[in-house]
């Protein structure tokens, strides 16, 4: 497997470094972050925990 060199602003590097786990390489970190972002925002869209729908409806009605 090959490697690529990329340039990062110092503040971006520091933010990445802060998220990096002790046993993780920067490649592993970037891979993990990219995978986290791949989740589809539509999964679970429109679902609320038990009781939250009623509380939301009550708040909407109270604000009218």
One Martini backbone bead per residue (centre of mass of N, CA, C, O) as a GRO file, in nm:
protein
   64
    1UNK     BB    1   0.097   0.036   0.022
    2UNK     BB    2   0.063   0.357  -0.015
    3UNK     BB    3   0.153   0.703   0.010
    4UNK     BB    4   0.058   1.034   0.130
    5UNK     BB    5   0.109   1.379   0.114
    6UNK     BB    6  -0.016   1.632   0.335
    7UNK     BB    7  -0.147   1.947   0.396
    8UNK     BB    8  -0.163   2.135   0.707
    9UNK     BB    9  -0.281   2.324   0.921
   10UNK     BB   10  -0.197   2.366   1.238
   11UNK     BB   11  -0.491   2.364   1.360
   12UNK     BB   12  -0.574   2.097   1.226
   13UNK     BB   13  -0.358   1.917   1.344
   14UNK     BB   14  -0.436   1.967   1.643
   15UNK     BB   15  -0.724   1.854   1.619
   16UNK     BB   16  -0.640   1.572   1.533
   17UNK     BB   17  -0.449   1.506   1.766
   18UNK     BB   18  -0.679   1.524   1.985
   19UNK     BB   19  -0.843   1.269   1.846
   20UNK     BB   20  -0.616   1.085   1.887
   21UNK     BB   21  -0.523   0.783   1.963
   22UNK     BB   22  -0.266   0.620   2.109
   23UNK     BB   23  -0.301   0.351   1.899
   24UNK     BB   24  -0.306   0.568   1.658
   25UNK     BB   25  -0.289   0.664   1.354
   26UNK     BB   26  -0.350   0.901   1.124
   27UNK     BB   27  -0.481   0.708   0.926
   28UNK     BB   28  -0.680   0.586   1.127
   29UNK     BB   29  -0.819   0.847   1.201
   30UNK     BB   30  -0.924   0.931   0.922
   31UNK     BB   31  -1.081   0.673   0.873
   32UNK     BB   32  -1.272   0.702   1.115
   33UNK     BB   33  -1.392   0.981   1.041
   34UNK     BB   34  -1.505   0.900   0.766
   35UNK     BB   35  -1.692   0.674   0.866
   36UNK     BB   36  -1.867   0.856   1.049
   37UNK     BB   37  -1.971   1.033   0.792
   38UNK     BB   38  -2.125   0.792   0.631
   39UNK     BB   39  -2.366   0.831   0.768
   40UNK     BB   40  -2.703   0.837   0.736
   41UNK     BB   41  -2.922   1.085   0.823
   42UNK     BB   42  -3.188   0.912   0.752
   43UNK     BB   43  -3.129   0.746   0.979
   44UNK     BB   44  -3.389   0.787   1.202
   45UNK     BB   45  -3.577   0.962   1.074
   46UNK     BB   46  -3.852   1.056   1.279
   47UNK     BB   47  -3.740   0.964   1.552
   48UNK     BB   48  -3.847   0.908   1.888
   49UNK     BB   49  -3.849   0.888   2.194
   50UNK     BB   50  -4.016   0.806   2.447
   51UNK     BB   51  -4.231   1.090   2.497
   52UNK     BB   52  -4.127   1.314   2.295
   53UNK     BB   53  -4.378   1.374   2.125
   54UNK     BB   54  -4.555   1.488   2.350
   55UNK     BB   55  -4.361   1.712   2.441
   56UNK     BB   56  -4.353   1.855   2.168
   57UNK     BB   57  -4.656   1.909   2.144
   58UNK     BB   58  -4.685   2.072   2.405
   59UNK     BB   59  -4.483   2.296   2.325
   60UNK     BB   60  -4.631   2.387   2.072
   61UNK     BB   61  -4.901   2.457   2.206
   62UNK     BB   62  -4.781   2.665   2.417
   63UNK     BB   63  -4.666   2.866   2.184
   64UNK     BB   64  -4.960   2.956   2.058
   0.00000   0.00000   0.00000
